[in-house]
Amino acid sequence: MDDPADLSRLADIVVPPPVAWWPPAPGWWIVVAASLGILAILGTALVARWRRNAYRRASLAELAAIGTVDDPASAAAVSVILKRTALTAYPRDMVASLTGAGWLAFLDRTSGSQDFTKGPGTGLTRAAFGAQPSDGDGDAVAAAARRWVKRHRVEG
């Protein structure tokens, strides 16, 4: 029986028991806690952004209620909505006194476009003096106003 090649002394390999899924290792707790922290920060930032942009949603709803700018009264209403929106987003002393070409230049400067000084937004100034918007111009003025409300950025 001292024969090393004797197979009668062989035994099965002892397999350790399977690793339990619960409770997880400490590293997984750290990963879960970090993930929850990141989600909380992102959620807070999204809610804050949504609240900050409430004035934009309200202005867009008012512009949608006006629809096409087809007479001087609707052009004046669009201008009032834009002014109210600007007063919400920018300091009062920067916006309140603006009229005419200065107002249109402000709208262009804050949106990074030329929709109001050289584009369809010039119809706002003409409508202030009682001019009827030309065919298709009313839709373009309304579209320019919606673009400004969506895209304007506060300087500073």
C-alpha positions as CSV (number, residue, x, y, z in Angstrom):
1,M,0.0,0.0,0.0
2,D,2.9,2.3,-0.1
3,D,2.7,2.5,-3.8
4,P,2.4,6.2,-4.8
5,A,0.6,5.2,-8.0
6,D,-2.2,3.5,-6.1
7,L,-5.5,5.1,-7.1
8,S,-7.5,3.9,-4.2
9,R,-6.3,6.7,-2.0
10,L,-7.6,9.5,-4.3
11,A,-10.3,11.9,-3.0
12,D,-12.5,14.4,-4.6
13,I,-11.4,18.1,-4.7
14,V,-13.1,20.0,-2.0
15,V,-15.0,23.0,-3.6
16,P,-15.7,26.0,-1.3
17,P,-19.3,27.0,-0.8
18,P,-20.6,29.6,-3.3
19,V,-20.2,33.2,-2.4
20,A,-23.4,34.7,-1.0
21,W,-24.9,37.7,-2.8
22,W,-26.0,39.4,0.3
23,P,-24.7,41.3,2.1
24,P,-22.5,42.8,-0.5
25,A,-18.9,43.6,0.0
26,P,-18.0,47.1,1.5
27,G,-16.9,48.3,-2.0
28,W,-20.3,47.8,-3.4
29,W,-21.8,49.9,-0.5
30,I,-19.5,52.7,-1.5
31,V,-20.4,52.4,-5.1
32,V,-24.1,52.5,-4.3
33,A,-23.7,55.5,-1.9
34,A,-21.7,57.4,-4.5
35,S,-24.2,56.6,-7.2
36,L,-27.1,57.8,-5.0
37,G,-25.1,61.0,-4.2
38,I,-24.6,61.7,-7.9
39,L,-28.2,61.1,-8.7
40,A,-29.3,63.4,-5.8
41,I,-27.0,66.2,-7.1
42,L,-28.2,65.8,-10.7
43,G,-31.8,65.7,-9.6
44,T,-31.4,68.8,-7.6
45,A,-29.7,70.6,-10.5
46,L,-32.4,69.6,-12.9
47,V,-35.2,70.8,-10.6
48,A,-33.4,74.1,-10.0
49,R,-33.0,74.5,-13.8
50,W,-36.6,73.7,-14.4
51,R,-37.6,76.3,-11.8
52,R,-35.2,78.9,-13.2
53,N,-36.8,78.5,-16.6
54,A,-40.4,78.8,-15.4
55,Y,-40.6,82.3,-16.8
56,R,-39.6,81.0,-20.3
57,R,-42.4,78.4,-20.2
58,A,-44.9,81.1,-19.2
59,S,-43.7,83.5,-22.0
60,L,-43.8,80.7,-24.6
61,A,-47.4,79.9,-23.5
62,E,-48.4,83.5,-23.9
63,L,-46.7,83.8,-27.3
64,A,-48.6,80.6,-28.4
65,A,-51.8,82.2,-27.3
66,I,-51.2,85.2,-29.5
67,G,-50.3,83.0,-32.5
68,T,-49.5,84.9,-35.7
69,V,-48.6,88.5,-35.5
70,D,-51.1,89.9,-37.9
71,D,-52.0,93.3,-36.6
72,P,-50.4,96.1,-34.6
73,A,-52.1,95.0,-31.4
74,S,-50.7,91.5,-31.6
75,A,-47.2,92.9,-32.4
76,A,-47.5,95.2,-29.3
77,A,-48.5,92.2,-27.2
78,V,-45.5,90.2,-28.4
79,S,-43.2,93.2,-27.6
80,V,-44.8,93.4,-24.1
81,I,-44.2,89.7,-23.5
82,L,-40.6,90.0,-24.6
83,K,-40.1,93.0,-22.3
84,R,-41.6,91.2,-19.4
85,T,-39.4,88.2,-20.1
86,A,-36.3,90.4,-20.3
87,L,-37.2,92.2,-17.0
88,T,-37.4,88.8,-15.4
89,A,-34.0,87.6,-16.7
90,Y,-31.9,90.8,-16.6
91,P,-31.5,93.7,-14.2
92,R,-34.2,96.3,-14.4
93,D,-31.9,99.2,-15.1
94,M,-30.5,97.4,-18.1
95,V,-33.9,96.7,-19.7
96,A,-36.7,99.0,-18.6
97,S,-35.6,102.1,-20.5
98,L,-35.0,100.4,-23.8
99,T,-37.2,101.3,-26.7
100,G,-37.0,101.2,-30.5
101,A,-33.7,100.4,-32.1
102,G,-32.0,100.0,-28.7
103,W,-34.6,97.5,-27.6
104,L,-34.1,95.5,-30.8
105,A,-30.3,95.7,-30.5
106,F,-30.6,94.3,-26.9
107,L,-32.7,91.4,-28.1
108,D,-30.1,90.6,-30.8
109,R,-27.2,91.0,-28.4
110,T,-28.7,88.7,-25.8
111,S,-29.7,86.0,-28.3
112,G,-26.6,86.1,-30.4
113,S,-28.6,86.6,-33.6
114,Q,-29.7,89.4,-35.9
115,D,-33.4,88.5,-35.9
116,F,-34.5,91.8,-34.6
117,T,-32.2,94.4,-36.1
118,K,-31.9,92.9,-39.6
119,G,-34.4,90.1,-39.6
120,P,-38.2,89.6,-39.2
121,G,-38.2,91.2,-35.7
122,T,-38.0,94.6,-37.2
123,G,-41.7,94.2,-37.7
124,L,-42.1,94.9,-34.0
125,T,-40.9,98.5,-34.4
126,R,-43.0,99.1,-37.6
127,A,-46.1,97.7,-35.9
128,A,-45.6,100.1,-33.0
129,F,-46.3,102.9,-35.5
130,G,-49.4,101.2,-36.8
131,A,-47.9,99.4,-39.9
132,Q,-49.6,96.2,-40.8
133,P,-47.3,93.2,-41.1
134,S,-46.9,91.9,-44.6
135,D,-47.9,88.4,-45.6
136,G,-45.7,85.8,-43.9
137,D,-44.0,88.5,-41.9
138,G,-46.3,87.9,-38.9
139,D,-45.3,84.2,-38.6
140,A,-41.6,85.2,-38.8
141,V,-42.0,87.8,-36.1
142,A,-43.7,85.2,-33.8
143,A,-41.0,82.7,-34.6
144,A,-38.2,85.2,-33.8
145,A,-39.9,86.0,-30.5
146,R,-40.1,82.3,-29.6
147,R,-36.5,81.8,-30.5
148,W,-35.4,84.7,-28.3
149,V,-37.4,83.4,-25.3
150,K,-35.8,80.0,-25.7
151,R,-32.3,81.0,-26.5
152,H,-31.5,84.3,-24.7
153,R,-28.6,84.0,-22.2
154,V,-28.0,86.2,-19.2
155,E,-24.7,88.0,-19.5
156,G,-22.3,87.9,-16.6
